[in-house]
Amino acid sequence: MTTHHTLHDLTRPPVPLAPVVPDTAPVGRAGAPAPHPAGEDAGMETTLTHGQTTGQGEAVAPAAPATAGAAPGPRPPAPVRPEGTPAAPRLGGQGRPGVPGQGVSTAGATASVDPATVATPQAGSAVPRRIARLLAVAALAGMIPVTIIGFAASYSTLAAMAEAAGFAPWLAPWIPVGIDGAIIGFLALDLYLTGRRIPWPLLRFGAHAMTAATVIINASAGTVLKTAAEDTVVAGPVRMLWHALMPVLFVVGVEGARRLIVHAAQLEDGTASDRVPLHRWVLSPVRTARLYRRMRLAVVRSYPEMVEREQALEGYRVWLTQELDGDLSQASEVQLLPMTMAPRGYTVEQALALPAKWRAEAEERKRAEAERKRAEAERVRLQKKADRLAALDDDADITVAEHERATRTGRAAAEAEAARAEAEAAAAAAKAVAEHRRTAAERLAEAEAEALESERAAAARRKAAEDIAAAERADAEAEKQCAEAARATAEVERQTASAARERAAAKRADADKAAAESERAESERAAAAARYEASMIEARAQQAEDYARLSTRERSERLVARMLLVAGVTPQTAERQIDAVPLSTVMEALGVKQSAASDIRKAAAVLLEAGYRPNALETALDAAWDGSQS
């Protein structure tokens, strides 16, 4: 009978969290999870710490999302799995309580398992704060005399035992001080480190070892230091108990304080864990041990939450068995996920959400891979485009260079041919003139010689005059021939130039054809140049904005620094070459007095040595200033 009642408690669904039921859910299905009975868990509420309640009352996990405390909707008669997969109620756990009536969300598919929900005291504690403070003061007031009396009694006993053990009389009284001081120091340091979340167990064990030594020494003193009246058999053990009682009480009090500090730190850090009620261990030890093991392995710190998990899992198992007509072996791996993942800390809803989460993650990986491939393809396309533009630029440069070389070669050949023809014509004309003059001179000499010998001298002179006239006519004819030769040479030059122009026109046609082929590349280069010009305009605008933020003094210092650079001053030795720009020049350029001009010039030299160099904007401003001055 007891076993049936426990199974009934585990198979019932939790009251505050209702399962997700689609529109097709059957109503009143036989074997549906029964309503929450008042059974074993009804009494668990009384076994929890003050201010804690089970999952049927107020929320015991303040670290969970705000939706954990939402009021559940109307409870459906029976859960039905949509499309072959049941939607179990989303329970809390690992910091992820669910919201009744909502489906499993797979947005992002990156939900991680958060720390487990920790049961913490409610706002309205069972013990008022004033009474709690009074109890703390009473505990402290009780521990003070225990500590004083215990150490005082231990001191006298330890001092006597130390002297009896052979320590020097002057050293024996200090032995108890060292032992008790070590106990107090170790325990105090252990409490301090525990409060700072850096406990060191060696301090606690050392204090316990020193306390055990004190207890042993005090207990042994009960058998060694006896009076004459204590000669019975019972007196020895009683005396041992009296001597060991006070140190043990002190250790118990310190351990209680340590437990309080540790529990407060766990509550603050969210690591405090509930204990399984004692009555459950008594009523069902085997199943309680299994529940405790799963609770610790799943890092579930709230006992009511673990009970709800067990109830949801058992209810899901019963429901799935009914859905499969009593044969659970027909269930698919997806349907068995809640049972498979329960030992690993997953709730029913979290286990059923895993396939959707994995599918979403796979889709995200595919999307990221497709995006990466698209970016790589775009990068390759841009690289090919840049390579093609560079190749077109190179071909255009080569074509232009070839055309220019051919044009220069044709022009040089035409000029050389014209010069050669002109030189030949001039040489022929000069030779003809010289020949006519020589012939005329010979004839004149012969005529004069004949005139001396004969009477026909006059006739000879007339003949000579005629010959001279003929020679002159011949000279004129020769000059005419020279002019005709010059005209012929000019005609040859014109024809040569015309041929060169025709060849250049043909080459220009070829160049135009090549230019037409590279027109698209040129347009793309123009677009790139436009983008570059836009970026340069933006950069110059930024420089102008930065320059506009400078004060008048800073602009003056930079102006004088540029004057020093123009004067040939080396930036590394600007202070030593500061006189390269006279003060009068600085005063005239800035319109300031001599003292201010001297300070500005020194500051400009320091600015140059610090690494200042004028940018394009400042250079343009200087050029504009020089133009306005000129």
C-alpha positions in Angstrom: 0.0 0.0 0.0 2.8 2.3 0.8 4.5 1.5 -2.5 1.4 2.4 -4.5 1.1 5.7 -2.7 4.7 6.6 -3.5 4.3 5.7 -7.2 1.2 7.8 -7.3 3.0 10.7 -5.9 5.8 10.5 -8.5 3.5 10.0 -11.4 1.3 13.0 -10.7 2.3 16.2 -12.7 3.3 19.2 -10.6 0.4 21.6 -9.9 2.2 25.0 -10.6 3.4 23.9 -14.1 1.0 22.7 -16.7 2.0 20.7 -19.8 1.7 22.2 -23.3 -1.4 20.7 -24.9 -2.2 21.3 -28.6 -5.6 21.8 -30.0 -5.9 18.1 -30.8 -5.4 16.9 -27.3 -8.0 14.2 -26.3 -10.2 15.1 -23.3 -10.6 12.7 -20.4 -8.2 10.0 -21.7 -8.0 7.0 -19.4 -4.7 6.7 -17.6 -3.9 10.5 -17.6 -1.9 11.8 -14.7 -4.0 12.1 -11.7 -4.4 15.4 -9.7 -2.0 16.3 -7.0 -2.9 14.3 -3.9 -2.2 15.3 -0.4 0.4 12.6 0.3 4.1 12.4 1.2 5.1 15.7 -0.3 2.3 17.5 1.6 4.4 17.0 4.7 7.7 18.0 3.1 6.8 21.7 3.6 7.3 21.2 7.3 10.7 19.6 6.9 12.4 22.4 5.0 14.3 25.3 6.5 12.5 28.3 7.8 11.1 30.4 5.0 11.3 27.6 2.4 8.3 25.9 0.7 7.9 23.1 -1.8 7.1 23.7 -5.5 3.4 23.8 -4.7 3.6 27.1 -2.8 5.6 30.2 -3.5 8.6 30.1 -5.8 11.7 28.9 -3.9 14.2 29.8 -6.6 14.7 33.6 -6.7 17.7 33.1 -9.1 15.4 31.8 -11.8 13.9 34.0 -14.5 10.9 36.2 -13.6 8.6 33.9 -15.5 9.0 31.1 -12.9 6.4 32.6 -10.7 3.8 33.1 -13.3 0.4 31.7 -12.5 -0.4 28.4 -14.4 -3.2 28.3 -16.9 -6.1 25.9 -16.9 -4.9 22.4 -16.4 -5.6 20.1 -19.4 -7.1 16.6 -18.9 -4.1 14.8 -20.5 -0.9 15.7 -22.4 -0.7 14.8 -26.1 2.4 14.8 -28.1 2.2 17.0 -31.3 3.4 15.4 -34.5 4.7 12.3 -32.7 6.7 14.1 -30.0 5.1 14.9 -26.6 5.5 18.3 -25.1 6.1 17.8 -21.5 5.7 20.6 -18.9 8.7 22.7 -18.6 10.1 22.4 -15.1 12.6 24.5 -13.3 16.1 23.2 -12.7 19.6 24.4 -13.6 18.2 27.9 -13.3 15.6 27.4 -16.1 12.1 27.1 -14.8 9.5 27.2 -17.6 6.4 29.1 -18.3 3.1 27.1 -18.4 1.4 26.9 -21.7 4.4 27.9 -23.8 6.2 25.7 -26.3 9.9 25.0 -26.5 11.9 27.9 -27.8 14.8 27.2 -30.1 15.7 30.8 -30.9 19.4 31.1 -31.3 19.9 27.4 -30.4 22.6 28.5 -28.0 20.8 28.1 -24.6 23.3 26.8 -22.0 22.6 25.0 -18.8 22.6 27.6 -16.0 23.5 27.0 -12.4 20.8 25.2 -10.5 18.1 27.0 -8.6 18.9 27.5 -5.0 16.2 27.4 -2.3 16.5 30.6 -0.3 14.5 32.0 2.6 11.4 33.8 1.7 11.0 37.5 2.3 8.7 36.8 5.3 11.0 34.7 7.5 9.4 32.5 10.2 11.7 34.2 12.8 11.5 38.0 13.0 14.7 39.9 12.5 14.6 41.3 16.0 14.3 37.9 17.6 17.1 36.6 15.4 19.3 39.3 16.6 18.4 38.6 20.2 19.2 34.9 19.7 22.6 35.8 18.1 23.4 38.1 21.1 22.4 35.3 23.5 24.6 32.8 21.7 27.5 35.2 21.7 26.9 36.0 25.4 26.9 32.2 26.2 30.0 31.5 24.2 32.1 34.2 25.9 32.1 32.6 29.4 32.5 29.1 27.8 35.6 30.4 26.0 37.0 32.2 29.1 36.3 29.4 31.5 37.5 26.7 29.1 40.8 28.4 28.4 41.3 29.3 32.1 40.7 25.7 33.2 42.7 24.4 30.3 45.5 26.8 31.1 46.0 25.6 34.7 45.8 21.9 33.6 48.1 22.3 30.7 50.6 24.3 32.7 50.7 21.6 35.4 51.0 18.8 32.8 53.8 20.7 31.0 55.8 21.1 34.2 55.2 17.4 35.0 56.3 16.5 31.5 59.7 18.0 32.1 59.4 21.6 30.7 61.4 24.3 32.5 59.5 26.0 35.3 59.7 29.4 33.5 58.5 27.9 30.2 55.7 25.6 31.4 53.2 28.6 32.0 53.7 29.6 28.4 52.9 26.3 26.8 49.1 26.6 27.3 49.2 30.1 25.9 50.8 28.8 22.7 48.4 25.9 22.4 45.2 28.0 23.1 46.5 30.9 21.0 47.1 28.5 18.1 43.5 27.2 18.4 42.0 30.7 18.5 44.2 32.0 15.7 43.6 29.0 13.4 39.8 29.1 14.0 39.6 32.8 13.6 41.7 32.7 10.4 39.6 29.8 9.1 36.4 31.8 9.8 37.8 34.9 8.0 39.0 32.9 5.0 35.7 31.1 4.8 33.8 34.5 4.8 36.1 35.6 2.0 35.3 32.5 -0.1 38.9 31.2 0.1 38.8 28.4 2.8 41.9 26.5 3.7 41.0 23.2 5.3 44.5 22.8 6.8 43.7 25.7 9.3 40.6 23.9 10.5 42.3 20.6 10.8 45.2 22.2 12.6 42.8 23.8 15.1 41.0 20.5 15.6 44.3 18.7 16.1 45.3 21.3 18.7 41.9 21.0 20.4 42.1 17.2 20.4 45.6 17.5 22.0 44.1 19.9 24.6 41.2 17.4 25.2 43.6 14.5 25.5 45.9 16.4 27.9 43.0 17.6 30.0 41.4 14.1 30.0 44.7 12.5 31.0 45.0 15.1 33.8 41.9 13.5 35.3 43.8 10.3 35.9 47.2 11.9 36.9 46.2 14.8 39.1 44.0 13.1 41.6 43.4 14.1 45.2 43.4 11.8 48.2 39.6 11.8 48.3 39.3 10.5 44.7 40.2 6.9 45.3 37.1 5.2 43.8 36.8 3.6 40.4 34.1 6.1 39.1 36.1 9.2 40.0 38.6 8.7 37.2 36.3 8.8 34.2 34.2 11.6 35.7 37.3 13.7 36.2 38.4 13.0 32.6 34.9 14.1 31.4 35.1 17.4 33.4 38.6 18.3 32.0 37.6 17.5 28.4 34.1 19.1 28.5 35.0 22.8 28.2 37.4 22.5 25.1 34.7 20.4 23.4 32.0 23.0 24.1 34.3 25.7 22.6 34.9 23.7 19.5 31.2 23.0 19.1 30.4 26.7 19.4 33.1 27.7 16.8 31.8 25.0 14.4 28.3 26.4 14.8 29.6 29.9 13.9 31.5 28.5 11.0 28.4 26.7 9.7 26.4 29.9 9.9 29.1 31.8 8.0 29.4 29.0 5.3 25.7 28.9 4.9 25.4 32.7 4.6 28.2 32.6 2.0 26.4 29.8 0.1 23.1 31.8 0.1 24.9 34.9 -1.2 26.7 32.9 -3.9 23.7 30.8 -4.8 25.3 27.5 -3.9 23.2 26.5 -0.9 21.6 23.1 -1.3 18.5 21.7 0.4 18.7 18.5 2.3 16.4 15.5 1.7 13.9 15.3 4.6 14.6 12.6 7.2 11.1 11.1 7.0 11.7 10.3 3.3 14.9 8.4 4.1 12.9 6.5 6.7 9.9 5.8 4.5 11.7 5.0 1.2 15.5 4.7 1.7 16.4 3.1 -1.6 14.4 5.5 -3.8 15.5 8.4 -1.7 19.1 7.4 -2.2 18.6 7.3 -5.9 16.9 10.7 -5.8 19.7 12.1 -3.7 22.3 10.8 -6.2 20.6 12.2 -9.2 20.1 15.5 -7.3 23.8 15.8 -6.6 24.9 14.7 -10.1 22.5 17.1 -11.8 23.6 19.9 -9.4 20.0 20.6 -8.5 20.1 22.4 -5.2 16.4 22.7 -4.5 14.8 19.5 -3.1 11.2 20.5 -4.2 12.5 21.1 -7.7 14.1 17.7 -7.8 10.8 16.1 -6.7 9.0 18.0 -9.5 11.5 16.7 -12.0 11.0 13.1 -10.8 7.2 13.6 -11.0 7.4 15.1 -14.5 9.7 12.3 -15.7 7.5 9.5 -14.2 4.4 11.2 -15.6 5.9 11.4 -19.0 6.9 7.7 -18.9 3.4 6.7 -17.9 1.9 8.9 -20.6 4.2 7.7 -23.3 3.5 4.1 -22.3 -0.2 4.8 -22.7 0.3 6.5 -26.1 2.2 3.4 -27.3 -0.5 1.0 -26.1 1.6 -0.1 -23.2 4.7 -1.1 -25.2 7.4 1.4 -24.4 9.9 -0.5 -26.7 8.1 1.1 -29.7 9.2 4.6 -28.6 11.7 6.3 -30.9 15.0 7.7 -29.6 13.6 11.2 -29.6 10.6 10.1 -27.5 13.0 8.4 -25.1 15.3 11.4 -24.8 13.8 12.5 -21.4 14.6 9.1 -19.8 18.1 9.1 -21.5 19.1 12.6 -20.5 17.5 12.7 -17.1 20.7 11.3 -15.4 22.6 14.1 -17.0 20.5 16.8 -15.4 18.0 17.5 -18.2 14.3 18.1 -17.5 11.6 16.6 -19.7 11.1 19.8 -21.7 14.9 20.4 -22.1 15.4 16.9 -23.4 12.6 17.1 -25.9 13.9 20.5 -27.0 17.3 19.1 -27.9 16.5 17.9 -31.4 15.1 21.3 -32.4 18.1 22.9 -30.8 20.5 20.7 -32.7 18.7 21.3 -36.0 18.8 25.0 -35.4 22.5 24.8 -34.7 23.1 22.8 -37.8 21.2 25.4 -39.9 23.2 28.1 -38.3 26.4 26.3 -39.2 25.2 25.8 -42.8 24.3 29.5 -43.0 27.7 30.6 -41.6 29.5 28.3 -44.1 27.4 29.6 -47.0 28.2 33.2 -45.9 31.9 32.3 -45.7 31.8 30.8 -49.2 30.0 33.8 -50.6 32.5 36.2 -49.1 35.4 34.1 -50.5 33.7 34.1 -54.0 33.3 37.9 -53.8 36.9 38.3 -52.8 38.1 36.1 -55.7 35.8 38.1 -58.1 37.2 41.4 -57.0 40.8 40.1 -57.2 40.2 38.9 -60.8 38.7 42.2 -61.7 41.7 44.1 -60.2 44.1 41.8 -62.1 42.2 42.4 -65.4 42.2 46.2 -64.9 45.9 46.1 -64.2 46.5 44.0 -67.4 44.4 46.4 -69.5 46.4 49.3 -68.1 49.6 47.6 -69.0 48.4 46.9 -72.6 47.2 50.4 -73.1 50.5 51.8 -71.9 52.4 49.5 -74.3 50.2 50.5 -77.2 50.6 54.2 -76.6 54.4 53.8 -76.2 54.6 52.0 -79.6 52.5 54.6 -81.4 54.7 57.4 -79.9 57.9 55.6 -81.0 56.6 55.1 -84.5 55.6 58.8 -84.8 58.9 60.0 -83.6 60.7 57.6 -86.0 58.7 58.8 -89.1 59.2 62.4 -88.2 63.0 62.0 -87.8 63.2 60.1 -91.2 61.3 62.8 -93.0 63.4 65.5 -91.5 66.6 63.7 -92.5 65.4 63.1 -96.1 64.5 66.8 -96.5 67.9 67.9 -95.1 69.7 65.6 -97.5 67.8 66.8 -100.6 68.4 70.4 -99.6 72.1 69.9 -99.2 72.4 68.1 -102.5 70.6 70.9 -104.4 72.7 73.6 -102.8 75.9 71.8 -103.7 74.8 71.4 -107.3 73.9 75.1 -107.6 77.2 76.2 -106.1 79.2 73.9 -108.4 77.4 75.2 -111.5 78.0 78.9 -110.5 81.7 78.2 -109.9 82.0 76.4 -113.3 80.4 79.3 -115.2 82.7 81.8 -113.5 85.8 79.8 -114.2 84.8 79.5 -117.9 84.1 83.3 -118.1 87.4 84.2 -116.6 89.3 81.9 -119.0 87.6 83.4 -121.9 88.3 86.9 -120.8 91.9 86.2 -120.3 92.2 84.6 -123.7 90.4 87.6 -125.3 92.7 90.1 -123.7 95.7 88.1 -124.8 94.4 88.0 -128.4 93.6 91.7 -128.3 97.2 92.5 -127.6 98.3 90.6 -130.6 95.7 91.5 -133.1 93.6 94.3 -134.2 90.6 92.4 -133.2 91.1 93.4 -129.5 87.9 95.5 -129.6 86.0 92.7 -131.0 87.5 90.4 -128.5 86.5 92.8 -125.7 83.0 92.9 -127.1 83.1 89.2 -127.3 84.3 89.1 -123.7 81.6 91.4 -122.7 79.1 89.2 -124.3 80.6 86.2 -122.6 80.4 88.0 -119.3 76.8 88.7 -120.0 76.3 85.1 -121.0 78.0 84.1 -117.8 75.7 86.3 -115.8 72.8 84.8 -117.6 74.2 81.4 -116.8 74.5 82.5 -113.2 70.9 83.6 -113.2 69.9 80.4 -114.8 71.9 78.5 -112.2 70.2 80.5 -109.4 66.9 79.7 -111.1 67.8 76.0 -111.1 68.7 76.3 -107.4 65.3 77.8 -106.6 63.6 75.0 -108.6 65.8 72.5 -106.8 64.7 74.1 -103.5 61.1 73.9 -104.6 61.5 70.3 -105.5 63.1 69.6 -102.2 60.2 71.3 -100.4 57.8 69.2 -102.5 59.7 66.1 -101.5 59.5 67.2 -97.9 55.8 67.9 -98.2 55.2 64.5 -99.7 57.3 62.9 -97.0 55.4 64.7 -94.3 52.1 63.7 -95.9 53.2 60.1 -96.0 54.3 60.4 -92.4 50.9 61.9 -91.5 49.1 59.1 -93.3 51.2 56.6 -91.4 50.5 58.4 -88.1 46.8 58.5 -88.9 46.8 54.8 -89.5 48.6 54.3 -86.2 46.2 56.7 -84.5 43.4 54.6 -85.9 45.0 51.5 -84.4 45.4 53.4 -81.1 41.8 54.5 -81.2 40.8 50.9 -81.7 42.9 49.8 -78.7 41.5 52.7 -76.7 38.0 51.6 -77.5 38.9 48.2 -76.2 40.2 49.7 -73.0 37.4 52.2 -72.6 35.5 50.1 -70.1 38.7 49.6 -68.0 39.2 53.4 -68.2 35.7 54.0 -66.9 36.3 51.7 -64.0 39.6 53.4 -63.3 37.7 56.7 -63.3 35.2 55.4 -60.9 38.0 54.2 -58.6 39.7 57.6 -59.0 36.4 59.2 -58.0 36.1 57.1 -54.9 39.7 57.9 -54.1 39.1 61.6 -54.6 36.0 61.4 -52.3 38.1 59.7 -49.6 40.8 62.4 -50.0 38.2 65.1 -49.8 36.9 63.5 -46.6 40.5 63.3 -45.2 41.1 66.9 -46.1 37.8 67.8 -44.5 38.9 65.9 -41.4 42.3 67.8 -41.4 40.4 71.1 -41.8 38.2 70.2 -38.9 41.2 69.2 -36.7 43.0 72.4 -37.7 39.9 74.4 -36.8 39.9 73.0 -33.3 43.4 74.5 -32.7 43.7 77.7 -30.6 45.2 80.8 -32.1 48.4 80.3 -30.2 48.7 76.7 -31.5 48.1 77.9 -35.1 50.8 80.6 -34.7 53.3 78.0 -33.3 52.6 75.7 -36.3 53.0 78.6 -38.7 56.4 79.6 -37.3 57.4 75.9 -37.3 56.7 75.8 -41.1 58.6 79.1 -41.5 61.6 77.4 -39.8 61.3 74.4 -42.1 61.2 76.7 -45.2 64.3 78.5 -43.8 66.2 75.2 -43.9 66.1 74.4 -40.2 66.6 70.7 -39.3 63.8 69.5 -37.0 66.2 67.7 -34.7 68.3 70.8 -34.1 65.5 73.4 -34.4 66.3 75.1 -31.0 69.9 75.7 -32.0 69.0 77.1 -35.4 66.1 79.2 -34.2 67.7 82.4 -35.5 67.1 81.3 -39.1 63.8 83.1 -38.9 64.3 86.6 -37.4 62.0 87.9 -34.7 61.0 90.8 -37.0 59.7 88.3 -39.6 57.7 86.5 -36.9 56.3 89.8 -35.6 55.3 90.9 -39.1 53.7 87.5 -39.9 51.7 87.2 -36.7 51.2 90.9 -35.8 52.5 90.4 -32.2 55.1 92.1 -30.0 58.7 91.0 -29.7 58.3 89.0 -26.4 55.3 87.1 -27.8 57.1 86.5 -31.0 60.1 85.1 -29.2 58.0 82.7 -27.1 56.1 81.5 -30.1 59.4 80.9 -32.0 60.8 78.9 -29.1 57.6 76.9 -28.9 57.7 76.2 -32.6 61.3 74.9 -32.3 60.2 72.6 -29.5 57.2 71.5 -31.6 59.5 70.6 -34.5 61.8 68.6 -32.2 58.8 66.8 -30.9 58.0 65.4 -34.4 55.6 68.0 -35.8 55.4 68.0 -39.7 53.0 70.1 -41.7 50.2 68.3 -43.4 48.7 69.0 -46.8 46.1 71.4 -45.4 48.7 73.5 -43.6 50.8 73.6 -46.8 47.9 74.8 -48.8 47.1 77.5 -46.2 50.8 78.7 -46.4 50.6 78.8 -50.1 47.3 80.8 -50.0 48.9 83.2 -47.4 52.0 83.7 -49.6 49.8 84.4 -52.6 47.8 87.0 -50.7 51.0 88.7 -49.5 52.4 88.8 -53.0 
